[in-house]
Amino acid sequence: MSTIQLEHDRTAELVIGWRRQELRRAGYDRKQAAKLAASADVDLHQAVDLLKRGCLPTTALKILL
């Protein structure tokens, strides 16, 4: 594996970790946050806003995925 690929993989891991932390802070449980964070199609701001508007995390997960 090339150095560039390793750097790319590490950056992706850092981004997913940061997204997971933000989702946990918003109110998702560990498993939900991990699932959402790993999905590049999920908009982080939308995921957080759903909970701020009173949506339950389980319902938000169904909407987002």
N, C-alpha and C positions, 0 to 999 in steps of 0.2 A: 504494500500500500504506500502511496506517495506521501510526502510531507504535506503537500497541499490538501490531499484528501483527509489526512489525520487532523489538520487544523480545521477543516470544514466540519468534520464530525464532532470535534470538541466544541466548536461554536454552536452547532445545533443542539448539543447536550446542554450547554449553558442557557440557551434560549428556552428550551423546554423546561429546564429547572426553574427559571425565573417565572415563566408562565404558570407553572404548577404552584409556586409560592403565592402569586397574585390571586389565583383562583381559590386557594385555601384561605387566604386572608379575606376574600369576598364572602366565604361561607360554604364552599363545596367541601365535602369530606375528602379524605386522602385518595380514595379510589376514583371518585368522580373527577377530581382535579387532575389526576394523572392521565385519565382517559381524554379529557378535554385538551390538556396541555400538549399531548402528543399528536393531536389532530390539527394539521396545518389549515384545514378548511374552517376551523372554528375561530371566529373573531373574538379576541380576548375582551375587548370593551363591551361587546354585545353580551357576552357571558356574564360579566360583572353587572352590567346594567339590568339584566333580567332579575337578578337577586335584589338589587336596590329597589326595584319596582314592586317587590313583594312576591315574585315567583318562587316557588319551592325549588330547591336544587334538583330534585328528581324530575320535575316538570321541565325545568330549563334544559336538562340533559336530553330529554326527548325532543325538544324544539331544536336544539343545536346540532344533534347528531343524526 
